[in-house]
Amino acid sequence: MKKFKMNSLIILFNTMLVVVFLTTACAQSGNKTTAKSGVDTPKMDIQTAIVSGKLDVVKQHIEAGTDINEKDPLTGATPLISAATFNKIGAAEALINAGADLTVKNNDGSTALHVAAFFGRVEIVQLLIDAKADKTVRNNFGATARESVMGPFNEIKPIYEMLQQQLAPFGLKLDMNELEKTRPVIAMMLQ
């Protein structure tokens, strides 16, 4: 149980770093360049587009040849990890269909599957399973995506509540009743 709590606290810390990243990213505007495809790169960066729910901008980034596996230097979050965090199903699907690398890990060693599982994103977990995401990958703390949802909900609920409070201004929506119900479902999906 100590290991579970430590993993949860580390996920919390890294998620808090996402807040700093998003605050910075949302304040920046990208440079408009033309990629090899001849499509202009959107002014809004891909991470901001994902969090803002701008699927058309995400698709334009894909078409323009933006590196869809680029990791944020502060958190290591890729666009797919951000889509999983903020439950942006359309963006996740577009990124997966565009060939996003499902094995890329953030700074705590979590893949998009770990993050989708932890945040109870059933549809994104299913998309990742269908895309053959490796369910056996362990993060830096030795946990698989399945193991990240195996602990008792009452022990992790305060962490979810803190994440909700901190990331709500960026669009994070967590329904505690739904999370409590979906964690065992996701654990079964990941068997």
N, C-alpha and C positions, 0 to 999 in steps of 0.2 A: 504494500500500500504506500510506503514511503516513496518508492520509485515512481509510482503513479502520480503522487502529489508533486514530486519534483519535475516530472515531465510536463505536467499541467502548468506549473509555475514558469517553466522555461518557454512553453508555448505562449503564455501570457506575456512574458517579457518581449519575445520576438514580435508578437502582435502589436504591442505598444510601440515598438520601433516602426511598425508599418504606419502608425499615426503620424510620426515625425516625417516619414517618407512621403506620405500622401499630402501632408500639409505643404511640403516643399514642392512636390510634383504639381499640385493643383495651382500653385502660385506661378508656375513657369509656363511659358508657351514655347512650343517646339519651333524649330526652324523649318520652313517649308523648303523641301528639296525634292528633286525628282529622282526616283529610284530607276534602276535599270529597266523596270517594267514600263516606264513612261508615265506612271501614275504618281501624282504629287503625294508626298507624305503629309498627312494632316497636321495642322498646327497643334492640335491637342495631342499630348503624348498618349501612348497606348494604355498605360496604367490608369491615368485619369479617365480616359474613355470607358474603360471597364467599370471602374467604380461609379462613374456617372450614368452608366446604363446606355451609353452611346454605341450600340451595336454597329450602326452604319460606319462610325469612325474606326471601330476595331476592324471591320471588314476592309476598310480602305487601307489601313496599316498593313493588313495581310497582303492585299493586292499590290501595294507599293513595295513590298519586300522588306518591311521592318523585321528586325530580328525578334521573333516571337518567343524566343527562349532567353532573351536578355534578362539577367538577374539584377534586381535593385542592389546596389553596393552595400546599403545599410542593413537590409533584412534578408537579401537573397531571394526575395519573392519574384517569381516570374509572372507574366500576365495570366497564365493558367492558374497559378496559385492564388492570385488576386481574385480571379473569377470564382474560384471555389470558396474563398473567404467570404465574399460578398454575395454569393448565390446568384451569380450572373450566368444562368444556364445557357442562353444564346451565345454569349461570348465564349464560354467553355467549349461548347459544341463547335463553334467556328474555329477556335484555336486547335482543338483536337483534330478536326477535319483538315486543317492546314498543315498538320504534321508536327504540332508542338511535341517536344521531347517530354515524355511522361516520367522519365527517370531523374530529371533535374531536381535537386534538393535545395531548400532554402538554408539559411544559416544554422538552423537547429537540426538539419538533416531530414526534414520532412518533405515529402513529395506532395504533389497536388492531391493524391489519394489520401494521404495522412490528413491534410487540411480539410478536404471535403468530408471525410469521416468525422473528424473532431467537431466540425460545425454542423453536423447533421444534414448535410446536403445530399439527400437520397438520390435525386435525379443526376447530380454530377458524379456521385459515386458510381451509379449505373453506367453513365457514359464512359467513365474511366475503366470500369471492368470490361465493358464491351470493346474498348480500344486496346484491351490486353495489358492494362497497367499491372505491374508486378506487385502482388499482394504480400509478398514475403520481405520486401525492403524494410529495413529497420532504420529508424532515425538515429541521431547521435546518442540517444539515451537507451537504445536497444529495443524500442517499441515499434511494432508493425502498426499499420493503420487500424487494424482490428483491435489491437491491444489498447489503442488510444481511446476507444469507446467502451472498454470492458469494465472500468471501475464503477463504483457506486455513484449514481447521479448526485446524490445529496452532498458528496464530497467535492465534486467539481462544479456544482451550481454557483457558488460564490465567484468562481473564476469566470464563468459565462456571464454572470451579472456585471462584473467589472468590465469585461470586454464590451458588452452591450452599451454600458454607460460611456466608455471611452470612444468607441467607434460609431455610435449612433449618428453623430454629426456627419460622418462620411457615408452613411447609408447602411450600416450593418444592422440587420434585423434578426434578432434571436427570440423565438417563442419558447420559453422554458418548458411549458407543457409538451410542446411538440418535440423539443430536444430530448426530453426524458423518454418519450415514446419511440423516437427514431434511433436512438443509440443502440438498443438491442437489435433492431431491424438491420441496421448497418453492420453490426457485428455478425449477424447471420449471413448477410450478403457477402461478407469478406472471408467466410470460412473456406 
